[in-house]
Amino acid sequence: MKKGICLLVCLTLLCSGILFAAGTKEAAVTGDEVTMLHFSSPETAKADANAKAFAESMKAFRENNPEVTVSDQYIHHDNYEMKLKTMIASGSLPDVYYSKPDQFGVLRENGLIQPITDLLEADSEYLSLFKEGAFNDFTLDGEIWAIPFQLQSNHVLYYNKALLRKAGWNTFPKTMDEFIQMGKDLNKIGVVPWVLGNKALWSGPSCVFNTLVYRFCDAGWFDSLYNNKGAKFTDKCFVDAAKKMMEIVDAGVMNADMNSLDTNDQQAMFNNQEAAMFIEGSWALTPVIDNFTGSLDDVGLSILPPVKGYEQYGNIVAGGAGWGVCMNADMSEAQQKVVWRFIKEFYNTLYAETAAVNGGFPSMNVALDPSKMPALNLELSKVEMAFAPIFDVQLPGAIVDVYYNDFQGMLLGLTTPEQYAANCEKARLSTL
């Protein structure tokens, strides 16, 4: 009898898991459940502006909508893309999930993403909350496919003014040659000049190299590449950027174990004043504010300086919405209404305001008292930046995989800059 009860319980739990995985939920009938996949951990809510906003919005939604059960699954950011691809392959995505546009093609092919243009246009009040250009990353073939919850720079250079002063630099370098020399000077006083944590593959090519390419190529080059209008990865500007990347590495400006550390490690080394600089997106600002062991007055914010002869490109950085909130197309009309209501109430002004006051950069226009914002956020707003597309957000996944993996190989000296460019171009041609 006991064995029978245990078997029944196990089968019930198993079936529940299968129902969630397959996307054919009881909630599709009753309209009282929303399933969700995301990377906003409650643990990181103490240090990440978007995670704080997520936690506040989730709490408010559950309090205001007790009849709706939100079953959310957290996946660590560095593992999220692999989990997403696995769930796409098995057709097991939940109602709501995060994705970058590089997966929109396969999501559309498999009927796993719902265009939301009509839903947005039917609610002009909600649509009017978003900043200009917020939907640029998510517009394809005349349709909008995701809700942006952020609009931020993918590239910010965080530096320790006190350590730079010890190396003889009272101001941040104005040229790339000066930047490399400053790295050498920091090495002389026994300080790691620039710590990079590229273990998860994305931080180097996405936060660093993407913007370095824009020191040689403008946004028009990427537009031509993306739309197959003549630009190639093997063009001189891209190859020159790869060569400059390796010049920085070979000069000893970066840590030798860059492919063994992750972004948590690079932030920790900077915050513990073991490294003078690191580069990550603007989302890393809150962890710095919360964890820097010295005076925050010694934290400087900048971007990679221009290269001689290409000064006109000196303020271009990779930036935009990046990740978007997507809606599964595999659900009933009744369930769609519940899910859309959840998205609108969850990603609204409460989310935006909570993110902003905690150092985030929301996609919505919110009126905030500058005195309530961290001083470093105001400093970052003064850094001159012109956003250009994020490669690994816009390009198809097949290209991004090579862009990531072969970049790591280049850092290790296994691939030359020319070979790296050729491999990326081969991947691009394979998608045409």
N, C-alpha and C positions, 0 to 999 in steps of 0.2 A: 504493500500500500504506500509506504513511504517513498519507495523507488518510483512508483507511478506519479506521486505528487511532484517529486523532484523533476521527473522527466517533463511533466506538464509545465512546470515553472520555467524550465530551461527552454522548452519549445516556444513558450509565450515570449520570453525575452529575446530569443533568436528571431522570431517573427517580427517583433517590434523593431529590431535592428534592421531586418531586411526591408520592412516598410519604409523606414527612414532613408535607407541607402537607395532604394529604387525610386523614391520620389512619389510613390503612390500611397499617400498618407490618408488616414481616416479624416484628418482635418480638411481634406479636399471636399468631403461630404458635409461635415459639420461647420466648417469655416471658423474653427476656434483655435487653430494652431498655425504657427509660422516657424519653419525650420530655417536655420541660418548658419553659414560658414564664414569665419572672420579670423583676423589675427590681432584683435584688441584684448589682450590678456588682463584680467583683474590685477595680476601681480605687477604689470607694467603701468597700471593706472597711476602709480605714485610718481612715475618719471616721464610719462609720455602724454602729450597734450591730447592727442586723438583718443588714447585709451581712457583718459579721464573723461572726455566728452562722451565716449561710448558708454562708460559706466553710469554717468548721470542720466543719459537719455534712456538707457535700458531700465534704470530704476523708475524713472518718471512714466515710461510707457506701461510698465507692469502695474504701477499704482493706479494709473488712469484707465487701464483696460484690463481689469481682472478676468474678463471673459475670454481673453486671448492668451494662449500659452505660447511663449517664445522658446523654442528648443534650439539653443545656439551651441555651436561647436567651435572651440578655439584651437587654432593651429599656429605654432610659432612662425613668425614672419619669414625666417630663413628657410623653413620647410614648407611654407604655404604653397608656393608655385608647383612643387612636385605633387603635393596632395591634390591640388586643383586639377592638374593634368591627369592624375589617376582617376579622379571622379568623373572627369569628362569622358575618358576612355570607357568607363563602365556605365556611363549614362546615369550616374547616381547623385547628381548635384541637388542640394536643397532648394527651397523657395528663393532664398536670398543669399548671395555670395559676393565676394570681392573678386574683381578680375582687372587686368590691364588690357588695353586694346589688342595686344599681340595675340590674344586668344579668341578674339571676337569671331574670326573666320571659322575656326573649328566649332565654336559654340553655335554659330548660326547653321552650319552644315548639319549639326546633330539636333537641332531644334531645342537647344538648352538655354537660349537667351531670348528675352521678350523685348521688342522695340518699345520704347516708352514715349515716343514723340507725341502721340495722340493724348496720352494720359497727362503729359505736361501741358500741352496746349489747352486741354480742357480745364486746367486749374491755373489761370493766369496769376493769381495771387501767390501761389507757391513758386511758380516759375520766376516771378519778379524778384524773389529773394536772392537769386544767385548773381555773382559778379559777372561782368562782361568777360566772355571768353571761357567761362567755367566748363562749358560742354565741348570745347574744341577737340579734346583728346577722344571724346566718345561719340563723335558724329561720323557716320560712315554711310555712304550711299543715300544721303539725305535723311537718315534716321538717327535719332539719339538712342544709345543703347545702355547708358548707365548714369547714375547720379553721382556727381563728384562730392566728396566730403572734405576735400582739402584743395588748396591751390597754392603751391609753394615751390621754392627753389630746390632742385635736386642736388645743388652744389653750394656749399658754404665752407669757407676755410676758417677754422677756429685756431687762434694762435695765442700763445702766452707772452704777453708784452714783457714781463720781467725776465724770462729766459732769453728773449730776443735782445734785450738791453745788455745782458751779460755777455752776449756774443758780439756786441758792438753795434747793434741795429736799434736805433731809437724810433724809427718809423718803418712801416712795412714796405718791402721792395715794390718799386714801380714798374720793373721790367722782369721778364723771365730770366734773363742772365743774372740780374741781381738776386732773384729768388734762389737760384741754384748756388750762387756764392754764399748767400746767407746760410743755406743748408750745410755747406762745407765749414763755415765758421762755427755753427752750432756743434758740429761733430768735434771740433777742436777743443771745446770746453766739456766734452763728455756727455752731451745731451743728444738723445734721439731727435733729429730734426723734424721728421714727419712720419708718424706711425699710420700704417695702412693695415686694416684687417680684411683681407679678401678671401677668407676661407670659404665663405658661402657663395663665392664667384661674382656676386652682383655689385658689391660696393666699389671696386676698382673701375670696372668699365662703365658703370652707370653714374656714379657720383664724381669720379675724377676724369676718366678718359673722354667721356662724352663732351664735357666742357672744354677739355684740352683740344679736341678736334675743332671746336668752335673758335679756337685761337688762330686757326689756319683756314677754316671753311666757314662761310656764313650760313644762315638758316636756309637761304635759297638753294644751296648745294644739297642740303638734306631733302628739301621739297622735290628737287629733280631726281634724287636717288629713290625716294619713296614712291614717286609716281612714274618711275622708269622713263624719265625724259632725257637721259643722257649721262647723268652723273654715275660714277662707279666708286666702289670702295678702293679700287686701285688708283684713283686719282691722286695727284701729287699732294694735295692738301691733307688727305687722310693719312697717306704714308708718312708725310712729314710730321704729323702729330704723333704717330706711333714711334717714330725715331726720337722725337723730343721726350716721349715717355721713357724710353730706354736710356736716354741721356741723363735724365733725372735719377733713374735707378742706378745706373753705372757710376754716377757721381757720389753715391752713398748718401743721398738725401733722405732715402726711405729705409725702413727697417728690413733686414734680410729675411726675416721670418714672416713676411707679409701674407703669404698664402697659408700660414698656420694659425693666424689670429682671425677673430671675427670682429664685427662692429662693436660688440660689448667690450672686447679687449682694447680696441683702439680708443674708445671713449674713456675707459678706466686709466689707461696710460697717460692720456692727456689730463684727466681730472686729478690724477695723483702727481702731476707735474714731472712725469718721467719722460714725456715727449713734448716738444715745443708746439707741434701742430698736428691736426688731423683734418680730413675733408669728409663731410657727409652732408646730407640734406638739412634743410632748416628744421626738420623734426628733431634733430639732435640737440637743439638749443636748450630745451627744457632739462634734459639730463645733465647738461653742463651747468645750468643755473643751480640745479639741486645738489650736484655732487662735486663741483670743483673745490679742491682743498685749499686753494689760496684765496686772495681777494678777487671778487668778480670784476673789480676795476682793472685787473690785469688781463682780462679776457678780451681779445680783439677779434673782430669779424671782418672777413674780406673775401675775395675770390682770386683765382689764379691770375697773375698779372699778364699783360699782353706780351706777345713775341715781337721782337724788332722787325719792322717792315709790315706788320699786320696790326698796327695800333688801332685801326678802325673796328676790329673785332674784340677789343679788350674788355667789353662789359657784357658779352653774350654768355649766358649760362643755360644749361639744360633745366627746364622747369615746366610746371603745369600741374594738372590734377593727378596724373599718374594712375592710381587705383580708383576704380569706380564701383558703385553698388549696383549689382545686376539682379535681374528678376528672371527666374526660370519660366520658360514658355510652356513647360509641361505641367499644367495645372488646370483645373476647371475655372469657369468664369466666376463662380462664387468665391473660390479660393483666391483668385487674382484680385478681387476687390478687397479682401482682407489683407493680402500682402502689400498692395499699393497703399492702403491706409497706414499700415505699419511703417513703410518706408517714409511716407510723408511726415508722420508724427515723430519718427525717430531721428531722421536727418533734417532737422528744422533749426529754428533760431536758438533753442536751448543747447543743442549740440555745438553750433557755431560759436556762441558766446562762451561756453565752457572751454572750448578749444582755445579761443583767442586770449582769454584772461590767464590761461596756463601756458602761454607761449606758442600756441599753434597758429596755423594760417588757414582758416576755414574758407570754403568756397562761397559763402554767403556774406552779404553786406550786413554788418552789425555795428551799431553805434556804441563805442566803448570809451570810457574815461581813461585817457593815457596814463593818469596817475595810478590806475589799477593794473597796468600792464608792467611786466618785467622791463627794467631799463635796457637790457640787452635786446629785447624785441624791438624797442624803439631804435636802437643802434643799427640793427639789421635792416630796418626799413630805410635807413639812410644810405645803405650800400647800393650803388648804382648797378642795376641788373636789367638786362633785356632778355626775356625768356625765349628760348628756342626749343624745338621738340626734343623729348627724351627718347633716345634711340630704342631702348628696350621696352618702352611703352608703345611706340608706334609700329615697330617692325614686326613681321611675322615671327612666330616662335622658333621656326627652323633657322632663321638668321640669328636670332638672339642667342640660341644655344651655342653657335660657333663664336659669336661675338664675345660671349662670356668665357667659354672653355679655352679658346685659343689665346685670349688675352692673358689668362693665367699662365699658359704655356710660354708666352712671350716674356712675361716677367721672370720666369725661371730660366730663360735663355734657350728654351727648346724650339722656339719659333722666332724667325727674324721679323722685323716690322713689315718687310715686303711680303713674306709668306703669310703673315697674319692678315694683311689687306687682301691678298689673293684668296685666302680661305673664306673670308667674309663675302667676297664678291662671288665666289663659286656657290655659296649658300644662297645668296640673293638670286642668282640666275636660276637656281633650282626651284624657286617659288613662282617664277613667271609662267 
